Amino acid sequence: MPEIIVFLGPSLDRESARKFCDAEYRPPAARGDMLRAAADGARIIGLIDGVFFQECAVAHREILSVLRAGVKVIGASSMGALRAAELDTLGMEGVGDVYRLYKEGVLESDDEVALIFDPVYFIPASEPLVNIRCTVRRAREAGVIGRECAEQLINRAKALYFPDRTYDTIVSVAGNEVIEAELRRFSRFVKTSACDLKREDAIRALHRIREISIGLPG
């Protein structure tokens, strides 16, 4: 009977995840998956990744049912951050920067964390907008790009449908003669310094889950 079940996909590879927390790792959660996890005996459920548009997403009432059953639910990084920001006053615990940004209203749309990924190996095939925002901000802080270039990159990224959001595509549609040199610098910056907030938050969540599990009664 698994004490800890974590729904994880493109936010963090499972080999890395197991270094931070010994758990049963399941694919991104769809509607009904958390109820099944609770029925399987989980005492802690980590909701990191979940489906958005492919299938029905995890419902609020489902999470509330799991909480009422006495299961501890931790949310972070992606779908977990979104649901935790909505349900933290009702018992779900949120972890990380993405959760905080949703909670504070800086982020509002599901689209901020959406991406496409390989359905077998969960390798991301596009870049979530929340990561793009962070990368552009850091590039500007580092002097790689200026304000106009940063604004163009974000605006073009927002205008793209989420499966089309890659750094190469964003740079290609943001180009003009004024910022061409900055875009080349940004492309080089991305190769070594791109943000991955979702990965960082997934790791934070696993640390938190491990911490909670140590305190569980036998």
C-alpha positions in Angstrom: 0.0 0.0 0.0 1.7 3.3 -1.1 1.9 5.9 1.6 3.0 8.6 -0.8 1.7 9.0 -4.4 3.0 11.8 -6.6 1.5 12.8 -9.9 4.5 13.9 -12.0 5.3 14.4 -15.7 7.3 17.0 -17.6 8.1 19.2 -14.6 10.8 16.8 -13.4 12.1 13.5 -14.6 11.4 10.5 -12.3 15.1 9.5 -11.9 15.8 12.9 -10.3 12.6 12.9 -8.4 13.4 9.6 -6.6 16.6 11.2 -5.3 14.5 13.7 -3.3 11.5 11.6 -2.3 10.8 7.8 -2.1 7.2 7.7 -3.5 5.0 6.0 -6.1 5.2 8.2 -9.1 2.2 8.3 -11.4 1.6 10.2 -14.7 0.0 13.6 -14.8 -3.3 13.5 -13.0 -6.6 13.6 -14.8 -10.0 13.7 -13.3 -10.6 10.8 -10.9 -6.9 10.0 -10.4 -6.6 11.6 -7.0 -9.7 9.7 -5.7 -8.1 6.5 -6.9 -4.8 7.4 -5.2 -6.7 7.9 -1.9 -8.6 4.7 -2.4 -5.2 2.9 -3.0 -4.1 4.0 0.5 -2.1 7.1 0.0 -1.7 9.2 3.1 0.1 12.0 1.2 -0.6 13.0 -2.4 1.7 15.3 -4.4 -0.1 17.0 -7.3 2.6 18.4 -9.5 1.6 17.8 -13.1 -1.9 17.3 -14.4 -3.7 17.2 -17.7 -5.2 20.5 -19.0 -6.7 20.1 -22.4 -6.1 16.5 -23.4 -8.6 15.1 -20.8 -10.8 16.4 -18.0 -8.6 18.1 -15.4 -8.5 17.3 -11.7 -11.6 18.9 -10.2 -11.8 21.0 -7.1 -14.5 18.7 -5.5 -12.2 15.7 -6.0 -9.4 17.3 -4.1 -11.7 18.4 -1.3 -13.0 14.8 -1.0 -9.5 13.6 -0.7 -8.7 16.2 2.0 -11.9 15.3 3.9 -10.7 11.7 3.9 -7.6 12.8 5.9 -5.1 12.7 3.1 -2.4 15.4 3.0 -2.3 17.1 -0.4 0.7 19.1 -1.6 0.5 21.1 -4.8 3.3 22.8 -6.8 4.8 23.6 -10.1 2.0 23.2 -12.6 -1.6 22.0 -12.1 -0.7 21.5 -8.5 0.3 25.1 -8.0 -2.9 26.3 -9.7 -5.2 24.1 -7.6 -3.3 24.9 -4.4 -3.8 28.6 -4.9 -7.5 28.0 -5.2 -7.8 25.6 -2.3 -5.1 26.4 0.2 -7.7 28.0 2.6 -9.5 24.6 2.6 -6.6 22.4 3.5 -4.4 21.9 0.4 -0.8 23.1 0.8 1.0 25.0 -1.9 4.7 25.1 -2.4 7.0 27.2 -4.5 7.1 30.3 -6.7 4.5 29.3 -9.3 2.0 28.7 -6.5 2.9 32.0 -4.9 2.4 33.9 -8.2 -1.0 32.4 -8.7 -1.9 33.1 -5.1 -0.9 36.7 -5.4 -2.8 37.1 -8.7 0.3 37.8 -10.7 -0.6 34.7 -12.8 -4.2 33.9 -13.6 -4.6 31.7 -16.6 -4.0 27.9 -16.8 -2.1 28.8 -20.0 0.8 30.1 -18.0 2.0 26.6 -17.0 0.6 24.6 -20.0 2.9 22.8 -22.4 3.0 19.7 -24.6 5.1 16.7 -23.8 5.9 13.2 -24.9 3.1 11.0 -23.5 5.5 8.1 -22.7 8.7 9.7 -21.4 7.1 13.1 -20.4 9.8 15.1 -22.1 8.6 18.7 -22.7 8.2 19.7 -26.4 7.3 23.3 -25.7 8.1 25.9 -23.0 5.6 27.1 -20.4 4.9 30.8 -20.4 5.9 31.1 -16.7 9.4 29.9 -17.5 9.6 32.2 -20.5 8.7 35.2 -18.3 11.4 34.3 -15.8 14.1 33.8 -18.5 13.3 37.1 -20.2 13.4 38.9 -16.8 16.8 37.4 -15.9 18.1 38.2 -19.4 17.1 41.8 -18.9 18.6 42.0 -15.4 21.8 40.6 -16.8 22.0 43.3 -19.5 21.5 40.8 -22.3 18.4 42.5 -23.7 16.7 45.8 -23.1 13.1 46.8 -22.2 11.8 46.9 -25.8 13.2 43.5 -26.6 11.9 42.0 -23.4 8.4 43.3 -24.0 8.4 42.0 -27.6 9.5 38.5 -26.5 6.8 38.3 -23.8 4.1 39.7 -26.1 5.0 37.3 -28.9 5.1 34.3 -26.5 1.7 35.2 -25.1 0.3 35.4 -28.6 1.4 31.9 -29.6 -0.7 28.9 -28.9 1.0 27.0 -26.0 2.2 24.0 -28.0 4.1 26.4 -30.3 6.0 28.1 -27.5 9.7 27.4 -28.0 12.5 29.8 -27.6 13.5 29.5 -31.2 9.9 30.2 -32.4 9.5 33.2 -30.1 12.8 34.7 -31.2 11.9 34.2 -34.9 8.5 36.0 -34.5 9.9 38.8 -32.3 12.6 39.9 -34.7 13.1 43.3 -36.2 16.1 45.3 -37.2 16.1 47.4 -34.0 16.5 44.5 -31.6 18.2 41.9 -33.9 21.5 41.9 -32.0 19.7 41.6 -28.7 17.7 38.6 -29.9 20.9 36.9 -30.9 22.3 37.5 -27.5 19.1 36.2 -25.9 19.3 33.0 -27.9 22.8 32.4 -26.6 21.6 33.2 -23.1 18.8 30.7 -23.2 21.2 27.8 -24.0 23.0 28.2 -20.7 20.7 30.2 -18.4 17.1 29.5 -19.2 14.7 29.4 -16.2 12.9 26.3 -15.2 10.6 27.5 -12.3 8.4 24.4 -12.7 11.4 22.0 -12.1 12.6 24.1 -9.2 9.2 24.0 -7.6 8.7 20.3 -8.2 11.9 19.7 -6.2 10.7 22.0 -3.4 7.5 20.1 -3.2 9.3 16.7 -3.0 11.4 18.0 -0.2 8.2 19.2 1.6 6.5 15.8 1.0 9.5 14.0 2.5 9.5 16.3 5.5 5.8 15.6 6.1 6.2 11.9 5.7 8.8 11.7 8.4 6.3 13.0 10.9 3.5 10.6 9.9 2.5 8.2 12.7 3.4 4.6 12.0 
